[in-house]
Amino acid sequence: MDAPKPEEISHPPMDQLQGLEYCIDSNPSWVEAISMGFQHYILALGTAVMIPSFLVPLMGGTDGDKVRVFQTLLFVGGINTLLQTLFGTRLPAVIGGSWAFMVPIISIIHDPSLQRIPDPHMRFLNTMRAIQGALIVASSVQIILGYSQLWAICSRFFSPLGMVPVISLVGFGLLDRGFPVAGRCVEIGIPMFILFVAFSQYMKNFRAKQYPVLERFALLISVTVIWAYAHLLTASGAYKHRPELTQINCRTDKANLISSAPWIKISYPLQWGAPTFDAGHSFGMMSAVLVSLIESTGAYKAAARLASATPPPAHVLSRGIGWQGIGILFDGLFGTGTGSTVSVENIGLLGSTRVGSRRVIQISAGFMIFFSIMGKFGALFASIPFSVFAAICCVIYGTVASVGLSFLQFTNMNSMRNLFIIGVSLFLGLSIPEYYREYTTAALHGPAHTNAGWLL
């Protein structure tokens, strides 16, 4: 078959995405940058609130403990984001809590030696210290791979064909955090989804004084409208006699964050006590660190593409992984309750706003640190219902996945071998985690379970 003529190729491959207003080093005005930084902060709140809300009750913690973990996670996330943007990959990437650590953390929570502690508060403290110890040990994996440049050697084999499933699965792999959560309160989740899509895609040409206000601040405007709508439903008593699960997902006053939060609280290392170390806990956490490493590599590649930056060289990726390992070490020292990774939500927001400025992300890190200290104000924004964040993620995660698929333009998709690699990689990338999830949910441990308590 003859090669297509140049005039027959309507969309030739391009290294950088088109239509981005601000790239990594071009900065909007300070007013615009601060406003968009606050928008990234609001989006980062979703994961920062969901993870403690899920884990802390399982550990025996109170609402006050949940708020302290949330504040710590936000504080350390702000520090890690600044370190990554200043010294790591220097890409516009927010560093936040990771769901990849849930399986080993839940296994630690269900450890019989911890479950036998009768006092809930003491069980919470001992469980948190065990998680801290496991994170401190496991962080050495990324630190060693990163700073020894071993990951640079591995990343040289990441061809465009290999990056398609890596980046796409970063987005597709979080599908259970999208509509399944938004659907828990459809009267809030669906309007939020429709409003966000309408503002960012169908009304993006609306301009106020030649400024595309709806496209730039679609998230901030739609969250404000739906949050007010949710508060109106709550105040009117619409959920007064609804099931408890519905009230948790729909009401704006059910999280008990504002009443439990202190006015001012500064997180500090070892605030929960001295970490405890267990070989079995550490081995389990290392597996999550490896997952986070692959996930973050794909997210860095996506961030570079959405910021119109040159693809990060192997040594830059390795340096970023090294700094991320230090971030996980900080998670263990401060006691965030989970490890950290690149926030996929905020990577997707770069594409939605068409602004990939590093300064905007650094400003959002400042907001994360400030509102983690000013407890009441941070808790106010954190009271936004989970369904609102999940509706946004339906768009954001899909955007990140499509960035991965955009690398297909650099490959020969008429090759059966390439089709085989892409198809099987994407399918197994979705199917294998589902197997592990179902197995762990039923057995409370992974498939590779032995009688050696120090191992698994």
C-alpha positions as CSV (number, residue, x, y, z in Angstrom):
1,M,0.0,0.0,0.0
2,D,1.4,3.4,-1.0
3,A,2.3,5.9,1.7
4,P,-0.3,8.7,2.1
5,K,0.6,11.9,0.3
6,P,1.3,14.9,2.6
7,E,-1.8,16.7,1.5
8,E,-3.9,13.7,2.5
9,I,-2.8,13.9,6.1
10,S,-5.2,16.3,7.7
11,H,-3.6,16.2,11.2
12,P,0.1,15.5,11.1
13,P,1.7,14.4,14.4
14,M,2.7,17.2,16.7
15,D,5.0,17.0,19.7
16,Q,3.1,19.6,21.6
17,L,-0.7,20.2,22.0
18,Q,-2.2,23.2,20.3
19,G,-4.3,25.9,21.7
20,L,-2.7,26.2,25.2
21,E,-2.6,29.9,26.4
22,Y,0.2,29.6,28.9
23,C,3.0,27.1,28.9
24,I,5.2,26.0,31.7
25,D,7.3,29.2,31.9
26,S,4.8,31.8,30.6
27,N,2.8,33.2,33.5
28,P,-0.6,34.9,33.6
29,S,-1.1,38.1,35.5
30,W,-0.8,37.8,39.3
31,V,-4.6,38.2,39.8
32,E,-5.3,35.5,37.3
33,A,-2.5,33.3,38.6
34,I,-3.8,33.6,42.2
35,S,-7.4,32.9,41.2
36,M,-6.3,29.8,39.2
37,G,-4.1,28.7,42.0
38,F,-7.0,28.8,44.4
39,Q,-9.0,26.7,41.8
40,H,-6.3,24.0,41.8
41,Y,-6.4,24.1,45.6
42,I,-10.2,23.5,45.6
43,L,-9.7,20.5,43.3
44,A,-6.9,19.1,45.5
45,L,-9.3,19.1,48.5
46,G,-11.3,16.2,47.0
47,T,-8.7,13.6,47.6
48,A,-7.3,15.3,50.7
49,V,-10.7,14.9,52.4
50,M,-11.9,11.6,50.9
51,I,-8.8,9.6,52.1
52,P,-9.0,10.6,55.8
53,S,-12.8,10.3,55.8
54,F,-12.5,6.7,54.6
55,L,-9.5,5.6,56.7
56,V,-9.7,7.4,60.0
57,P,-13.0,5.8,61.2
58,L,-11.6,2.3,60.3
59,M,-8.6,3.1,62.6
60,G,-10.9,4.1,65.5
61,G,-10.3,7.8,65.1
62,T,-12.8,10.6,66.0
63,D,-13.9,13.6,63.9
64,G,-11.2,15.6,65.5
65,D,-8.6,13.0,64.4
66,K,-10.0,13.1,60.9
67,V,-9.6,16.8,60.7
68,R,-6.0,16.7,62.0
69,V,-5.1,14.0,59.4
70,F,-6.8,16.1,56.7
71,Q,-4.8,19.2,57.7
72,T,-1.6,17.2,57.8
73,L,-2.2,15.7,54.4
74,L,-2.8,19.1,53.0
75,F,0.2,20.7,54.7
76,V,2.6,18.0,53.6
77,G,1.1,18.1,50.1
78,G,1.8,21.8,49.8
79,I,5.4,21.3,50.9
80,N,5.9,18.4,48.5
81,T,4.4,20.4,45.6
82,L,6.8,23.3,46.2
83,L,9.8,20.9,46.4
84,Q,8.8,19.1,43.2
85,T,8.2,22.3,41.2
86,L,11.4,24.0,42.5
87,F,13.9,21.1,42.6
88,G,12.3,17.9,41.2
89,T,10.9,17.7,37.6
90,R,10.0,21.4,37.8
91,L,6.7,20.5,36.0
92,P,3.3,22.0,37.0
93,A,2.3,19.0,39.1
94,V,0.4,19.0,42.4
95,I,1.6,16.3,44.8
96,G,-1.2,14.9,47.0
97,G,-2.5,11.8,48.7
98,S,-2.6,8.6,46.8
99,W,-5.2,5.9,46.6
100,A,-2.5,3.4,45.5
101,F,-1.6,2.9,49.2
102,M,-5.1,1.9,50.3
103,V,-4.5,-1.9,50.1
104,P,-1.4,-2.1,52.3
105,I,-2.9,0.5,54.7
106,I,-6.1,-1.4,55.1
107,S,-4.1,-4.6,55.8
108,I,-2.2,-2.7,58.5
109,I,-5.5,-1.5,60.0
110,H,-6.8,-5.1,60.1
111,D,-3.6,-6.4,61.7
112,P,-4.8,-8.6,64.6
113,S,-2.3,-7.0,67.0
114,L,-3.8,-3.6,66.4
115,Q,-7.4,-4.8,66.3
116,R,-7.1,-6.2,69.8
117,I,-6.5,-2.8,71.3
118,P,-9.8,-2.0,73.2
119,D,-9.5,1.8,73.4
120,P,-10.4,3.3,70.0
121,H,-8.2,6.3,70.4
122,M,-5.2,4.2,71.4
123,R,-5.9,1.9,68.4
124,F,-5.9,4.9,66.2
125,L,-2.6,6.2,67.5
126,N,-0.9,2.8,67.2
127,T,-2.3,2.2,63.7
128,M,-1.1,5.6,62.6
129,R,2.4,4.9,64.0
130,A,2.5,1.6,62.2
131,I,1.5,3.3,58.9
132,Q,4.2,5.9,59.5
133,G,6.9,3.3,60.0
134,A,5.9,1.4,56.9
135,L,5.9,4.7,54.8
136,I,9.4,5.7,56.1
137,V,10.9,2.4,55.2
138,A,9.1,2.1,51.8
139,S,10.1,5.7,50.8
140,S,13.7,4.4,50.4
141,V,12.6,2.5,47.3
142,Q,11.9,5.7,45.4
143,I,14.8,7.6,46.9
144,I,17.3,5.0,45.9
145,L,15.8,4.4,42.4
146,G,15.6,8.2,41.8
147,Y,18.9,9.5,43.1
148,S,20.9,6.5,41.9
149,Q,19.6,7.2,38.4
150,L,18.4,3.6,38.1
151,W,15.0,4.9,37.1
152,A,16.6,7.0,34.4
153,I,18.0,3.8,32.9
154,C,14.5,2.2,33.0
155,S,12.7,5.3,31.7
156,R,14.8,5.3,28.5
157,F,12.8,2.4,27.3
158,F,9.5,4.3,27.5
159,S,8.7,4.7,23.9
160,P,5.6,6.5,22.7
161,L,3.9,3.1,22.3
162,G,4.8,2.2,25.9
163,M,3.6,5.6,27.2
164,V,0.1,5.1,25.8
165,P,-1.1,2.5,28.4
166,V,1.0,4.0,31.2
167,I,-0.6,7.5,30.9
168,S,-4.1,6.3,29.8
169,L,-4.3,3.9,32.7
170,V,-3.5,6.7,35.1
171,G,-6.8,8.2,34.1
172,F,-8.9,5.1,33.4
173,G,-7.6,3.3,36.5
174,L,-9.4,5.8,38.7
175,L,-12.8,5.1,37.1
176,D,-14.3,4.0,40.5
177,R,-13.6,7.5,41.8
178,G,-15.7,9.1,39.1
179,F,-19.4,8.4,38.4
180,P,-19.8,5.7,41.1
181,V,-19.1,8.4,43.7
182,A,-21.0,11.1,41.9
183,G,-24.0,8.7,41.6
184,R,-24.3,8.5,45.3
185,C,-26.0,11.9,45.2
186,V,-27.3,12.2,41.6
187,E,-29.2,15.4,42.3
188,I,-25.8,17.1,43.0
189,G,-23.4,15.1,40.9
190,I,-25.2,15.2,37.6
191,P,-25.9,19.0,37.6
192,M,-22.3,19.5,38.6
193,F,-21.1,17.4,35.6
194,I,-23.4,19.2,33.2
195,L,-22.5,22.6,34.4
196,F,-18.8,22.0,34.3
197,V,-18.9,20.6,30.8
198,A,-21.2,23.4,29.6
199,F,-18.9,26.1,31.0
200,S,-15.6,24.6,29.9
201,Q,-16.6,23.4,26.5
202,Y,-19.8,24.9,25.1
203,M,-19.6,28.4,26.7
204,K,-15.8,28.8,26.6
205,N,-16.0,31.6,24.0
206,F,-18.0,33.8,26.3
207,R,-15.7,36.7,27.2
208,A,-15.8,39.5,29.8
209,K,-13.6,42.3,28.7
210,Q,-11.9,40.0,26.2
211,Y,-11.2,37.5,28.9
212,P,-12.5,33.8,28.7
213,V,-13.8,33.8,32.2
214,L,-16.0,30.7,31.9
215,E,-13.3,28.6,30.3
216,R,-10.6,29.6,32.9
217,F,-12.8,29.3,36.0
218,A,-15.4,26.7,34.9
219,L,-14.5,24.6,38.0
220,L,-14.6,27.5,40.5
221,I,-17.9,28.9,39.1
222,S,-19.7,25.5,38.8
223,V,-18.5,24.4,42.3
224,T,-19.8,27.6,43.8
225,V,-23.2,27.3,42.1
226,I,-23.7,23.6,43.0
227,W,-22.3,24.0,46.6
228,A,-24.9,26.8,47.2
229,Y,-27.5,24.5,45.6
230,A,-26.5,21.6,47.9
231,H,-26.5,23.9,50.9
232,L,-30.1,25.1,50.0
233,L,-31.2,21.4,49.8
234,T,-29.6,20.8,53.2
235,A,-31.1,23.8,54.9
236,S,-34.6,23.1,53.5
237,G,-34.6,19.6,55.1
238,A,-34.6,17.7,51.8
239,Y,-32.4,15.0,53.4
240,K,-33.8,15.0,56.9
241,H,-35.4,11.5,56.6
242,R,-33.1,10.0,54.0
243,P,-30.7,7.1,54.7
244,E,-27.4,7.8,56.5
245,L,-25.3,7.1,53.5
246,T,-27.3,9.6,51.4
247,Q,-26.9,12.3,54.0
248,I,-23.2,11.8,54.2
249,N,-22.8,12.2,50.4
250,C,-25.4,15.0,49.9
251,R,-25.5,17.2,53.0
252,T,-23.0,20.1,53.4
253,D,-23.1,19.8,57.3
254,K,-22.6,16.1,57.7
255,A,-18.8,15.9,57.6
256,N,-18.4,17.6,61.0
257,L,-15.2,19.2,59.8
258,I,-15.9,22.8,60.7
259,S,-17.0,22.1,64.2
260,S,-14.1,19.7,64.9
261,A,-11.4,21.9,63.3
262,P,-9.2,24.2,65.5
263,W,-8.8,27.8,64.4
264,I,-5.0,27.5,64.0
265,K,-3.0,24.3,63.9
266,I,0.5,23.7,62.6
267,S,1.4,20.1,61.7
268,Y,4.8,18.9,62.8
269,P,6.8,15.7,62.6
270,L,6.0,12.8,64.9
271,Q,2.8,14.5,66.1
272,W,1.2,11.1,66.6
273,G,4.2,9.7,68.5
274,A,7.2,7.6,67.5
275,P,6.7,5.4,64.4
276,T,6.7,1.6,64.9
277,F,8.4,-0.7,62.3
278,D,7.2,-4.1,61.1
279,A,8.7,-6.0,58.3
280,G,5.4,-7.3,57.0
281,H,3.9,-3.8,56.9
282,S,7.0,-2.4,55.2
283,F,7.0,-5.0,52.4
284,G,3.3,-4.4,51.7
285,M,3.9,-0.6,51.5
286,M,6.8,-1.1,49.1
287,S,4.5,-2.6,46.6
288,A,2.3,0.5,46.7
289,V,5.4,2.7,46.3
290,L,6.2,0.9,43.1
291,V,2.7,1.4,41.8
292,S,2.9,5.1,42.7
293,L,6.3,5.3,40.9
294,I,4.8,4.1,37.6
295,E,1.6,6.2,38.1
296,S,3.7,9.3,38.7
297,T,5.9,8.7,35.7
298,G,2.9,8.7,33.5
299,A,1.5,11.8,35.2
300,Y,4.7,13.7,34.7
301,K,4.7,12.8,31.0
302,A,1.0,14.0,30.8
303,A,1.9,17.2,32.7
304,A,4.7,18.0,30.3
305,R,2.4,17.6,27.3
306,L,-0.4,19.7,28.8
307,A,2.1,22.4,29.7
308,S,3.7,22.6,26.3
309,A,7.0,21.6,27.8
310,T,9.6,19.4,26.1
311,P,9.3,15.7,27.1
312,P,11.2,15.4,30.4
313,P,14.6,13.7,29.9
314,A,15.3,10.4,31.7
315,H,17.5,12.1,34.3
316,V,14.8,14.7,35.1
317,L,12.2,11.9,35.6
318,S,14.6,10.1,37.9
319,R,15.3,13.3,39.9
320,G,11.5,13.8,40.3
321,I,11.0,10.3,41.6
322,G,13.8,10.9,44.1
323,W,12.1,14.0,45.4
324,Q,8.8,12.1,45.5
325,G,10.5,9.5,47.7
326,I,11.4,12.3,50.0
327,G,7.8,13.4,49.9
328,I,6.7,9.9,51.0
329,L,9.3,10.1,53.8
330,F,7.7,13.4,54.9
331,D,4.3,11.6,54.8
332,G,5.7,9.0,57.2
333,L,7.3,11.6,59.5
334,F,4.3,13.9,59.7
335,G,1.7,11.1,59.7
336,T,-0.6,11.9,56.7
337,G,-2.1,8.4,56.9
338,T,-1.2,7.6,53.3
339,G,1.6,8.1,50.8
340,S,1.8,10.7,48.1
341,T,1.9,10.8,44.3
342,V,1.1,13.3,41.5
343,S,-2.4,14.5,41.6
344,V,-4.1,13.2,38.4
345,E,-7.0,15.6,39.0
346,N,-4.8,18.7,38.8
347,I,-3.0,17.4,35.8
348,G,-6.3,17.2,34.0
349,L,-7.3,20.7,35.1
350,L,-4.2,22.0,33.2
351,G,-5.9,20.8,30.0
352,S,-9.3,22.0,30.9
353,T,-8.1,25.6,31.6
354,R,-5.4,25.5,28.9
355,V,-3.0,27.0,31.4
356,G,0.2,25.0,32.2
357,S,2.0,27.7,34.2
358,R,4.3,26.5,37.0
359,R,3.6,29.6,39.0
360,V,-0.1,28.8,39.2
361,I,0.8,25.4,40.8
362,Q,3.2,27.0,43.2
363,I,0.5,29.4,44.3
364,S,-1.9,26.5,44.9
365,A,0.8,24.9,47.1
366,G,0.8,28.2,49.1
367,F,-3.0,27.9,49.5
368,M,-2.6,24.3,50.7
369,I,-0.2,25.2,53.4
370,F,-2.1,28.4,54.5
371,F,-5.5,26.7,54.8
372,S,-4.0,23.7,56.5
373,I,-2.9,26.0,59.3
374,M,-6.1,28.1,59.4
375,G,-8.2,25.1,60.3
376,K,-11.7,26.6,60.3
377,F,-11.3,28.2,56.9
378,G,-9.8,25.1,55.4
379,A,-12.6,22.9,56.8
380,L,-15.2,25.3,55.4
381,F,-14.0,24.6,51.8
382,A,-13.5,20.9,52.7
383,S,-17.2,20.6,53.5
384,I,-18.1,20.5,49.8
385,P,-19.9,17.2,49.2
386,F,-17.8,14.3,47.6
387,S,-20.2,14.0,44.7
388,V,-19.2,17.4,43.5
389,F,-15.6,16.4,43.3
390,A,-16.4,13.1,41.7
391,A,-18.4,14.8,39.0
392,I,-15.4,17.0,38.1
393,C,-13.2,13.9,38.1
394,C,-15.4,12.3,35.4
395,V,-14.1,15.0,33.1
396,I,-10.6,15.4,34.5
397,Y,-9.6,11.7,34.6
398,G,-10.9,11.3,31.0
399,T,-8.8,14.3,29.9
400,V,-5.6,12.7,31.3
401,A,-6.5,9.3,29.7
402,S,-7.0,11.0,26.3
403,V,-3.5,12.7,26.7
404,G,-2.1,9.1,26.9
405,L,-4.1,8.1,23.8
406,S,-2.7,11.1,21.9
407,F,0.7,9.4,21.9
408,L,-0.8,7.0,19.4
409,Q,-0.1,9.6,16.6
410,F,3.6,8.8,17.0
411,T,3.1,5.1,16.4
412,N,2.2,2.9,13.5
413,M,-1.3,1.8,14.2
414,N,-1.4,-0.3,11.1
415,S,1.0,-2.7,12.7
416,M,-0.7,-5.8,14.3
417,R,2.1,-6.0,16.8
418,N,1.4,-2.4,18.0
419,L,-2.3,-3.1,18.1
420,F,-1.7,-6.2,20.2
421,I,0.5,-4.3,22.7
422,I,-1.9,-1.5,23.1
423,G,-5.0,-3.6,23.4
424,V,-3.6,-6.2,25.8
425,S,-1.9,-3.6,28.0
426,L,-5.0,-1.5,28.4
427,F,-7.2,-4.5,29.1
428,L,-4.9,-6.1,31.6
429,G,-4.3,-2.8,33.2
430,L,-8.0,-2.6,34.0
431,S,-8.7,-6.2,34.6
432,I,-5.8,-7.2,37.0
433,P,-6.5,-4.5,39.6
434,E,-10.1,-5.5,39.6
435,Y,-9.1,-9.1,40.5
436,Y,-6.9,-7.8,43.3
437,R,-9.7,-5.5,44.5
438,E,-12.3,-8.3,44.6
439,Y,-9.9,-10.8,46.2
440,T,-8.7,-8.4,48.9
441,T,-12.2,-7.3,49.7
442,A,-13.3,-10.8,50.3
443,A,-10.2,-12.2,52.1
444,L,-8.8,-9.0,53.7
445,H,-5.3,-9.9,52.2
446,G,-3.7,-10.2,48.8
447,P,-3.6,-13.3,46.7
448,A,0.1,-13.9,47.5
449,H,-0.6,-14.7,51.2
450,T,1.8,-16.9,53.1
451,N,2.0,-18.1,56.7
452,A,5.1,-15.9,57.3
453,G,3.6,-13.1,59.2
454,W,6.8,-10.9,58.6
455,L,6.3,-11.1,54.9
456,L,2.6,-10.8,54.0
